[in-house]
Amino acid sequence: MAISETTTVTVKKVIGGRVTTVEDEVAREVPVTIFLNDEELVTLVCSPGHLEELAVGFLCSEGILQERADLKEVFIRPEEGLIWVETTRPVPARRQFLKRYITTCCGRGRSTFYFVNDARGISPVTSSLAVRGSTILEFSRELGKMAALFQTTGGTHSAALYSANQRLLLYEDIGRHNAVDKIFGRAFLDGMALKDKLLVFSGRVSSEILIKVARMGIPVIVARGAPTGLALEMARETGVTVVGFAREGRMNIYTCPERILFP
């Protein structure tokens, strides 16, 4: 049975000085612990849906899972917030993983060697993808319309995977990192090629988000928010096109602009 991603609360709503009591929907937030080969790895704070995608995508983002053949089984007890992932062989990256608690919005309390660990194994993104600027704005508008959990609660981020002309995947989560990991997880599980795809994203493009995109091999990220300076440095190094502020008929193209076409 699916676990609801929202809960109902009673609130005092004040509009123009008038106070009313109403029922409102808020996004649920739950801790989920991932065990890798029966060893506790990490606890994530997330929305309670699509946990298989989240766990697999997180392990891919960390460079722990690299090939589909490495993944043997995923077992989930959603009501207990527990996920077990088994691999077909020992995973060397597991020994280098810094056990940490991951917050929903503010990063991961990284060690000083964070960038060395996370950038390991990322090759420059090569792609012949080209997409019209008008198409990018339409994708961004569609993301806002299709994010049902956000429309209900106002408390989630969303990420969608597109080809040059259609939406393929869309996930929401209270954590922006989690939303992207769910995309990564489903694409990995389905063996989906990503070098000709775009990621459309509701939040800002931080260095961590850029690393996930580069590790996936996605050539273009389109965000409704802003990028950070470090994310742009990494985007130039990895060959990722970063488009920010893609909303209300405008956008900023920060890196690799040749992939975005205009009349």
C-alpha positions as CSV (number, residue, x, y, z in Angstrom):
1,M,0.0,0.0,0.0
2,A,1.3,3.4,-1.0
3,I,2.2,5.8,1.8
4,S,0.6,9.2,1.5
5,E,3.1,12.1,0.8
6,T,0.8,14.6,2.5
7,T,-0.9,15.0,5.8
8,T,-3.8,17.2,6.9
9,V,-3.4,19.8,9.6
10,T,-5.7,22.5,11.1
11,V,-4.5,26.0,10.6
12,K,-5.6,29.5,11.4
13,K,-5.7,31.4,8.1
14,V,-5.4,35.2,8.2
15,I,-6.5,37.1,5.1
16,G,-6.9,40.9,5.3
17,G,-7.3,40.7,9.0
18,R,-10.0,38.1,8.9
19,V,-9.2,34.8,10.7
20,T,-10.7,31.5,9.8
21,T,-10.0,27.9,10.8
22,V,-9.3,25.6,7.8
23,E,-7.9,22.2,7.0
24,D,-4.7,22.3,5.0
25,E,-2.4,19.8,3.3
26,V,1.3,19.8,4.1
27,A,4.1,17.7,2.7
28,R,5.2,14.7,4.8
29,E,8.9,14.4,5.8
30,V,10.3,11.1,6.8
31,P,13.8,9.6,7.6
32,V,14.8,6.7,5.5
33,T,17.9,4.6,6.3
34,I,19.8,2.8,3.4
35,F,21.7,-0.4,4.2
36,L,24.2,-1.4,1.6
37,N,25.0,-5.2,1.6
38,D,23.6,-5.4,5.2
39,E,25.8,-2.5,6.4
40,E,24.1,0.8,7.4
41,L,25.2,3.5,5.0
42,V,23.2,6.7,5.4
43,T,19.9,8.2,6.6
44,L,18.1,10.5,4.2
45,V,15.3,12.9,5.0
46,C,12.8,12.8,2.1
47,S,9.2,12.5,0.9
48,P,8.0,8.9,1.4
49,G,7.3,8.1,-2.3
50,H,9.4,6.4,-5.0
51,L,12.0,5.1,-2.4
52,E,13.5,2.5,-4.8
53,E,14.4,5.3,-7.2
54,L,15.7,7.5,-4.4
55,A,18.0,4.8,-2.9
56,V,19.4,3.7,-6.3
57,G,19.8,7.2,-7.5
58,F,21.6,8.2,-4.3
59,L,24.0,5.3,-4.7
60,C,24.6,6.3,-8.3
61,S,25.2,9.9,-7.4
62,E,27.8,8.9,-4.9
63,G,29.6,6.7,-7.5
64,I,28.8,3.5,-5.5
65,L,26.6,2.0,-8.3
66,Q,28.1,2.5,-11.7
67,E,26.8,-0.4,-13.9
68,R,23.3,-1.9,-13.9
69,A,24.8,-5.3,-13.5
70,D,26.2,-4.3,-10.1
71,L,22.7,-4.0,-8.6
72,K,21.3,-7.3,-7.4
73,E,18.2,-6.4,-5.3
74,V,16.4,-3.6,-3.5
75,F,14.1,-4.4,-0.6
76,I,12.0,-1.7,1.1
77,R,10.0,-1.5,4.2
78,P,8.4,1.9,3.6
79,E,6.4,2.0,6.8
80,E,9.6,1.6,8.8
81,G,11.7,3.8,6.6
82,L,14.3,1.1,5.8
83,I,15.9,0.2,2.5
84,W,18.3,-2.7,1.8
85,V,20.4,-2.6,-1.3
86,E,22.4,-5.6,-2.4
87,T,25.1,-5.6,-5.0
88,T,26.4,-8.5,-7.1
89,R,30.0,-7.9,-5.9
90,P,31.8,-5.9,-3.2
91,V,31.7,-2.2,-3.8
92,P,35.1,-0.6,-3.3
93,A,33.6,2.9,-3.1
94,R,31.7,1.8,0.1
95,R,34.9,1.9,2.1
96,Q,35.6,5.5,1.1
97,F,32.1,6.7,1.8
98,L,31.9,9.2,4.7
99,K,28.8,8.3,6.8
100,R,26.8,11.3,7.3
101,Y,23.3,12.7,7.9
102,I,21.8,14.4,4.9
103,T,19.5,17.4,5.4
104,T,16.7,18.3,3.0
105,C,18.0,21.6,1.7
106,C,21.3,22.6,3.2
107,G,23.8,20.1,1.9
108,R,25.5,17.3,3.7
109,G,27.9,18.6,6.2
110,R,30.7,17.8,3.8
111,S,34.2,17.0,4.7
112,T,37.1,19.0,3.2
113,F,37.7,16.2,0.7
114,Y,34.1,16.3,-0.6
115,F,34.9,17.5,-4.1
116,V,37.7,15.0,-4.5
117,N,35.3,12.2,-3.6
118,D,32.3,13.4,-5.6
119,A,34.2,14.4,-8.8
120,R,36.0,11.0,-9.0
121,G,35.0,9.1,-12.1
122,I,33.1,12.0,-13.9
123,S,34.0,12.3,-17.5
124,P,33.3,15.4,-19.6
125,V,29.9,15.4,-21.0
126,T,29.8,15.0,-24.8
127,S,26.6,15.4,-26.7
128,S,25.2,16.7,-30.0
129,L,21.9,17.7,-28.3
130,A,20.5,21.1,-29.5
131,V,17.2,22.4,-28.3
132,R,15.3,25.6,-29.1
133,G,15.0,28.3,-26.4
134,S,11.2,28.4,-26.8
135,T,11.1,24.6,-26.1
136,I,13.1,25.1,-22.9
137,L,10.7,27.8,-21.7
138,E,7.8,25.5,-22.5
139,F,9.4,22.6,-20.5
140,S,9.9,24.9,-17.5
141,R,6.3,26.1,-17.6
142,E,5.1,22.4,-17.9
143,L,7.2,21.5,-14.8
144,G,5.4,24.1,-12.8
145,K,2.0,22.9,-13.9
146,M,2.7,19.1,-13.5
147,A,4.2,19.3,-10.0
148,A,1.1,18.1,-8.3
149,L,2.5,17.8,-4.8
150,F,3.9,21.3,-4.9
151,Q,0.5,22.6,-6.2
152,T,-1.1,21.0,-3.1
153,T,1.4,21.8,-0.4
154,G,3.8,24.5,-1.7
155,G,6.5,22.5,0.1
156,T,8.4,20.4,-2.5
157,H,10.9,20.6,-5.3
158,S,10.5,18.9,-8.6
159,A,12.8,17.5,-11.3
160,A,11.9,16.2,-14.8
161,L,13.8,14.4,-17.5
162,Y,13.0,15.5,-21.1
163,S,14.1,14.4,-24.5
164,A,14.3,17.2,-27.1
165,N,10.5,17.2,-27.5
166,Q,8.8,15.4,-24.6
167,R,8.7,14.7,-20.9
168,L,9.9,11.2,-19.9
169,L,10.1,11.3,-16.0
170,L,9.0,13.7,-13.3
171,Y,9.6,13.3,-9.5
172,E,8.9,15.6,-6.5
173,D,10.5,15.6,-3.1
174,I,10.9,17.9,-0.1
175,G,14.6,17.8,-0.9
176,R,15.9,19.1,-4.2
177,H,18.8,16.7,-4.1
178,N,16.3,13.8,-3.6
179,A,14.2,14.8,-6.6
180,V,17.2,14.7,-8.9
181,D,18.3,11.3,-7.4
182,K,14.9,9.9,-8.1
183,I,15.4,10.8,-11.8
184,F,18.9,9.2,-11.7
185,G,17.6,6.0,-10.0
186,R,14.8,5.4,-12.5
187,A,17.0,6.1,-15.5
188,F,19.6,3.7,-14.1
189,L,17.0,1.0,-13.4
190,D,15.6,1.3,-16.9
191,G,19.0,1.5,-18.6
192,M,18.0,4.8,-20.2
193,A,20.6,6.7,-22.3
194,L,21.0,10.2,-21.0
195,K,23.4,12.0,-23.3
196,D,20.6,13.4,-25.4
197,K,18.4,14.4,-22.5
198,L,17.7,17.6,-20.5
199,L,17.0,17.9,-16.8
200,V,14.5,20.5,-15.9
201,F,14.6,21.6,-12.2
202,S,12.6,23.7,-9.9
203,G,15.4,24.8,-7.6
204,R,18.8,26.5,-7.7
205,V,21.8,24.8,-9.3
206,S,24.3,24.2,-6.6
207,S,27.6,22.3,-7.0
208,E,26.0,19.2,-5.7
209,I,23.2,19.3,-8.2
210,L,25.7,20.0,-11.0
211,I,27.8,17.0,-10.0
212,K,24.7,14.7,-10.1
213,V,23.9,16.0,-13.6
214,A,27.5,15.5,-14.9
215,R,27.7,12.0,-13.4
216,M,24.5,11.1,-15.2
217,G,26.0,12.4,-18.4
218,I,23.1,14.8,-19.0
219,P,24.3,17.7,-21.2
220,V,21.7,20.4,-20.2
221,I,20.2,21.4,-16.9
222,V,17.4,24.0,-17.0
223,A,16.5,25.5,-13.6
224,R,13.8,27.9,-12.6
225,G,16.3,29.2,-10.0
226,A,19.9,30.5,-9.9
227,P,23.2,28.7,-10.2
228,T,26.1,29.2,-7.8
229,G,29.6,30.2,-8.9
230,L,31.1,26.9,-8.0
231,A,28.5,25.0,-10.0
232,L,29.3,27.1,-13.0
233,E,33.0,26.4,-12.6
234,M,32.2,22.7,-12.6
235,A,29.8,23.0,-15.5
236,R,32.6,24.6,-17.6
237,E,35.0,21.8,-16.6
238,T,32.5,19.0,-17.4
239,G,30.8,20.5,-20.5
240,V,27.3,20.9,-19.0
241,T,25.0,23.6,-20.3
242,V,23.5,25.5,-17.4
243,V,20.3,27.5,-18.0
244,G,18.9,29.5,-15.0
245,F,15.9,31.7,-14.2
246,A,14.0,29.8,-17.0
247,R,10.5,31.3,-16.3
248,E,8.1,34.0,-17.4
249,G,9.5,34.1,-20.9
250,R,13.2,34.6,-20.0
251,M,16.3,32.7,-19.2
252,N,20.0,33.1,-18.6
253,I,22.4,30.7,-20.4
254,Y,25.6,30.5,-18.3
255,T,27.7,27.8,-19.9
256,C,28.0,25.9,-23.2
257,P,25.4,28.1,-24.9
258,E,25.9,26.4,-28.3
259,R,23.3,23.8,-27.3
260,I,20.5,26.4,-27.1
261,L,19.1,27.5,-30.4
262,F,17.3,30.7,-31.3
263,P,15.8,32.0,-34.6
